[in-house]
């Protein structure tokens, strides 16, 4: 994560993937198993895959919807429809991790810094 000259938080796809991968690794350690396939279809090998994912009939990220109001973020904070907070029974993303995901969505879900910023 970086900040722009305006103080705006900029998060890129590799960090979002790291957050989601890490929370699932913590879940596997806590529960001693891989998650079972369920009613959700959240995948994030790529940013595009995450953008197209669905949970309980809701797209993870709807175009034009503020990050905090997306099904992805709601699923990580309070749950969506009849599905509880994800991952089910925790451990959960921290508030700071959720804030990073919100910043990524609100900034247009950038894959990485523009070439001149690298």
C-alpha positions in Angstrom: 0.0 0.0 0.0 1.2 3.5 -0.8 -0.2 7.0 -0.4 -0.5 9.6 -3.2 0.5 13.2 -2.7 -3.1 13.9 -1.7 -2.9 11.4 1.1 -5.2 8.9 -0.7 -4.4 5.3 0.1 -3.5 3.3 -3.0 -3.7 -0.5 -2.8 -2.8 -2.8 -5.7 -4.1 -6.2 -6.6 -1.2 -8.2 -5.2 -1.9 -6.8 -1.8 -5.6 -7.7 -2.0 -4.8 -11.2 -3.1 -2.3 -11.5 -0.2 -5.0 -10.4 2.3 -7.5 -12.9 1.0 -5.0 -15.8 0.7 -3.7 -15.1 4.3 -7.1 -15.1 5.9 -7.9 -18.4 4.2 -4.5 -19.9 5.4 -5.3 -18.7 9.0 -8.8 -20.4 8.6 -7.2 -23.7 7.5 -4.8 -23.6 10.4 -7.6 -22.9 12.9 -9.9 -25.6 11.6 -7.3 -28.1 10.5 -8.8 -28.7 7.0 -9.5 -27.1 3.6 -12.8 -25.4 3.3 -15.7 -27.4 1.8 -17.2 -26.3 -1.4 -20.3 -24.3 -0.6 -23.0 -22.0 -1.9 -20.5 -19.3 -2.7 -18.2 -19.0 -5.7 -15.5 -16.6 -4.5 -12.3 -17.1 -6.3 -9.3 -14.7 -6.6 -6.5 -16.2 -8.6 -6.8 -13.0 -10.6 -8.4 -9.6 -10.0 -10.8 -10.3 -12.8 -11.9 -13.6 -11.3 -12.6 -11.9 -8.0 -14.6 -9.1 -9.8 -16.8 -11.8 -11.4 -17.2 -13.9 -8.2 -20.7 -14.5 -6.7 -21.8 -15.1 -3.1 -25.4 -16.0 -2.4 -26.5 -14.7 -5.7 -24.6 -11.3 -5.3 -21.7 -10.3 -7.4 -18.6 -9.7 -5.3 -18.0 -6.2 -6.8 -20.7 -4.3 -8.7 -19.5 -1.5 -11.0 -20.2 1.9 -9.5 -20.9 0.6 -6.0 -18.6 2.1 -3.3 -16.2 -0.5 -1.9 -17.7 -0.6 1.6 -21.1 -1.4 0.1 -19.9 -4.3 -2.1 -20.9 -7.9 -1.4 -17.3 -8.7 -1.1 -16.7 -6.3 1.7 -20.0 -6.9 3.4 -19.2 -10.7 3.4 -16.0 -9.9 5.2 -17.5 -7.6 7.8 -21.1 -8.7 8.5 -22.2 -11.4 6.0 -24.4 -11.3 2.9 -28.0 -12.5 2.7 -28.2 -15.7 4.8 -24.4 -16.3 4.7 -22.6 -15.2 7.8 -19.3 -13.3 7.9 -16.6 -14.9 5.8 -14.7 -17.0 6.2 -17.4 -18.8 8.2 -16.6 -18.9 12.0 -13.3 -17.0 11.4 -10.6 -16.0 11.9 -11.6 -12.9 10.0 -9.8 -10.1 8.2 -8.8 -7.2 10.4 -10.4 -3.8 10.1 -7.1 -2.6 8.5 -7.2 -5.3 5.9 -10.8 -4.6 5.1 -9.9 -0.9 4.7 -7.2 -1.8 2.2 -9.7 -3.9 0.2 -12.1 -0.9 0.2 -9.4 1.4 -0.9 -8.5 -0.9 -3.8 -12.1 -1.1 -5.0 -12.7 2.7 -4.6 -9.6 3.4 -6.6 -10.8 1.4 -9.6 -9.2 -2.0 -8.6 -5.7 -1.3 -10.0 -3.6 -4.3 -10.9 -0.4 -2.4 -10.1 1.3 1.0 -10.2 1.4 2.7 -13.6 4.8 2.2 -15.4 6.0 5.7 -14.5 5.3 5.1 -10.8 7.3 1.9 -10.5 
